[in-house]
Amino acid sequence: MATIIFLCDGEQYPAIRQDIKDAQKDFSKGNFYEIDWSHGNVKNIQVEDRAYLQRVGGHSPHGYFAAGHVIAAPKSRQLRLQGEEYSRLSEAYLNDGLCVLLRLDSIVDFDHPLLHSQLQKLPQFKESTDFGKAQFVLYRSGCEFNPHFSPFLDSEWEKHSLELSRRGLGSRLVDVFYDQGQKYREQKDFQAAIDSYKHALKINPNDGKVLNVKSICERLLQKSLQNPSVNPEELIKNDVETENAFSEALEDVATGGSQGLIKLEQLGKKISLDDLREAGTKAQKIGLTGECYVNFYFSTLVKEKKITRFQWSSSENPISPYDFYIELDDASKIFLDAKSTAGRFDNPIHISLNELRCMSFSERYDLYRVFEINDVTKTAKLKIVENVKCFAQNILAAFDLLSEGVLVDGISVIPSKLGLDFKAEIILHMH
């Protein structure tokens, strides 16, 4: 399966903005969005090829704003059936224009694409002797993206589309099916939930979150069929408690924690390399989602004139020692880091050495603990501890006592045992 890039100049095709709105409406109803698109006279595009729509032209932000797959056209519209000279074309080519048929499953705002300029800075897209270069600047539609770099493009699109959908600037059909499944699960209609998760997995077969909940529902359905007299609430409670403990432990291991390893041993759980990789991806998504909640929270505070200005620094610089800063009226700044988990407040927090150093010399550095992130209700909880400067200085002082040659990369801490004054709980919303 190749990855094909289709070009879109918004000045030449202004209807694209309405297409994006129509696609979002179709996604919300659980439907794909199908659209004809120019193939630039490229003749080797195949059904099931991965497809990206790329914004080009003028001074617009250049980048990818939609993704999906090439699909077979209805037989009545297939160019290959119109004569011998077209017989070698795939079923995707249409007989009413130089177009192929696309089925989109994720889309973002036309003015907020996945920027080429950002991708070119990432090490995974660097030119190599063995694999050549990732070509982002194209001059005709329908060109194939370098297959070596395609998985990296998919990964970056996954993160970008997730972030923008959380901010209300995009939509992903996989999330619609997942949310639908979660609602069926809460209603104890396990078969309907499984069917919804299967629809999500047709879009992204490797989505660990969906695979996990599908597995839970399959076990619950099997148990309820084997013993109909058992209270489904008890089945759910016992199974979910075990699954939550496993997920929390795996999240901790994926972010470098040691407590998770101990918990996995207690649960008698073994994990594969794929499990660990998936947990790492999931932990990154949870971190990004938590930041999205905080970003939305600050946007609301600005509208309510409770703060003047803020900056989401880590969205531009992923290795920043803080995620955000708030600018006060006197031009001073409050730096802060969002530490997020889908689980409980007291799950371990991981703080890097770079973050500790920034905490220690900043005039004020706050910790934002985002927890119990709920994908169904689109809510999360937040507790804030202000000015952790002294805490960081004490930790760094302890590091100075270690033997020469002993290097520390960071720490893991249990929030409730830090002796820090976390403020009252705040409910965050993503709408």
ABEGO torsion letter per residue (X at the ends): XBBBBBBBBAAABAAAAAAAAAAAAAAAAGBBBBBBBBAGGBAABBBGBBBBBBBBEEABBBEBABBBBBBBBBAAABAAAAEAAAAABBAABBAAEBBBBBBBABBBBAABBBBAAAAAABAAABBBAAAEBBBABBABBGBBBBAAAAAAAAAAAAAAAAAAAAAGABBBAAAAAAAAAAAAAAAGBAAAAAAAAAAAAAABAABAAAAAAAAAAAAAAAAAAABAABBAAAAAAAAAAAAAAAAAAAAAAAAGBAAAAAAAAAAGBBBBAAAAAAAAAAAAAAAAAAAAAAAAAAAAAAAAGABABBBBAAAABAABABABBBBBAAGBBBBBBBBBBABBAABBBBBBAAAAAAAAABABBBBBBBBGBBAAAGBBBBBBBBGAAAAAAAAAAAAAABBBGBBBAEBBBBAAAAGBBBBBBBBBBBX
